[in-house]
Amino acid sequence: MKSALRPALVLFAALSLLCGVLYPFAITGIGQVAFATQAAGSLLQRDNRTVGSRLIGQAFTSPGYFWGRPSATTPMPDNAASSGGSNLGPLNAALMDAVKGRIDALKAADPANTLPVPVDLVTASASGLDPEISVAAAYYQASRVAFDRKLSLDRVRTLIDQHRQAQYLGFFGEARINVLALNLALDQQRR
């Protein structure tokens, strides 16, 4: 028994040191050097102040800002401590009521808009923290934002195009817009 215990303890100590100390330090060090921005949380700054992360959505409700996807997190939208979807199926009456309410809110915010409402503006993502919207969702909101900020529609659309991110690896998913980055750029615009 004694002869088997010593090698087991030595192996346990060696693997604990390797897997619990050396490996995490090495990976953290590589991340800090090779991916400094991402390792620090992909934070966005304005006036030397952190205003959010590129990776977590924020709830914008003013008509002068682009709105992100709805969030199913509680007790408030885009709560990173409570990430998760609503788990409501497509035929669930509560989901249908929520979608209808969101469509009505979008139409009330911009009654002259006759474009079809993009699905990502009325349905929450699986995490409830999605920081991006489709290009169609940004274009849908452009007239409302331009009107509220007294900017030309062409200027707002140009800003959308400047913040358009391509598909992942050129073919995964669809082009998208980071809402926080777009709204920060929008705040920099002069009338």
ZIHUTA-V372110 format. One record per residue. RES is the residue in three letters. D_CENTER is the distance of its C-alpha to the mean C-alpha in Angstrom with 2 decimals. Layout:
BEGIN
res: (RES:RES)
d_center: (D_CENTER:D_CENTER)
END
This chain:
BEGIN
res: (MET:LYS:SER:ALA:LEU:ARG:PRO:ALA:LEU:VAL:LEU:PHE:ALA:ALA:LEU:SER:LEU:LEU:CYS:GLY:VAL:LEU:TYR:PRO:PHE:ALA:ILE:THR:GLY:ILE:GLY:GLN:VAL:ALA:PHE:ALA:THR:GLN:ALA:ALA:GLY:SER:LEU:LEU:GLN:ARG:ASP:ASN:ARG:THR:VAL:GLY:SER:ARG:LEU:ILE:GLY:GLN:ALA:PHE:THR:SER:PRO:GLY:TYR:PHE:TRP:GLY:ARG:PRO:SER:ALA:THR:THR:PRO:MET:PRO:ASP:ASN:ALA:ALA:SER:SER:GLY:GLY:SER:ASN:LEU:GLY:PRO:LEU:ASN:ALA:ALA:LEU:MET:ASP:ALA:VAL:LYS:GLY:ARG:ILE:ASP:ALA:LEU:LYS:ALA:ALA:ASP:PRO:ALA:ASN:THR:LEU:PRO:VAL:PRO:VAL:ASP:LEU:VAL:THR:ALA:SER:ALA:SER:GLY:LEU:ASP:PRO:GLU:ILE:SER:VAL:ALA:ALA:ALA:TYR:TYR:GLN:ALA:SER:ARG:VAL:ALA:PHE:ASP:ARG:LYS:LEU:SER:LEU:ASP:ARG:VAL:ARG:THR:LEU:ILE:ASP:GLN:HIS:ARG:GLN:ALA:GLN:TYR:LEU:GLY:PHE:PHE:GLY:GLU:ALA:ARG:ILE:ASN:VAL:LEU:ALA:LEU:ASN:LEU:ALA:LEU:ASP:GLN:GLN:ARG:ARG)
d_center: (55.88:55.89:55.64:52.46:50.79:50.89:49.06:46.42:45.79:45.75:43.27:41.09:41.16:40.51:37.52:36.10:36.46:35.07:32.09:31.43:32.04:32.53:29.78:26.95:28.33:28.59:25.05:23.68:26.00:25.00:21.28:22.15:24.30:22.66:18.92:19.23:15.92:13.90:16.49:16.07:12.37:11.13:11.97:12.40:15.87:17.88:21.60:21.51:19.24:15.86:13.57:10.23:8.16:6.35:4.84:4.21:3.87:7.52:10.31:12.23:15.56:17.92:19.20:19.01:15.23:12.85:11.28:7.96:8.41:10.78:10.28:13.22:13.14:16.32:17.98:15.25:11.92:8.77:11.49:10.59:14.33:14.46:11.85:13.22:13.85:16.77:19.00:20.67:22.30:22.57:26.01:25.29:26.64:24.11:21.22:23.34:24.07:20.46:19.65:22.86:22.05:18.69:20.63:23.34:21.08:19.69:23.30:24.63:22.32:23.57:26.80:27.97:25.04:26.54:23.80:22.63:19.48:16.69:15.89:12.09:12.91:15.09:13.82:11.27:9.58:11.52:9.51:8.74:5.48:3.38:1.39:4.70:8.10:11.42:13.99:16.18:13.89:13.89:17.63:18.24:17.19:18.96:22.34:21.31:19.61:22.60:25.08:23.75:23.58:26.81:25.50:26.68:24.64:25.28:23.85:20.54:20.45:21.34:18.42:16.09:18.05:17.82:14.01:14.02:12.91:15.35:15.24:14.96:18.56:19.64:19.75:16.97:14.73:14.55:13.80:10.48:9.38:6.74:7.43:8.18:10.23:11.92:12.85:14.22:16.21:17.35:18.75:20.79:22.53:26.08:27.71)
END
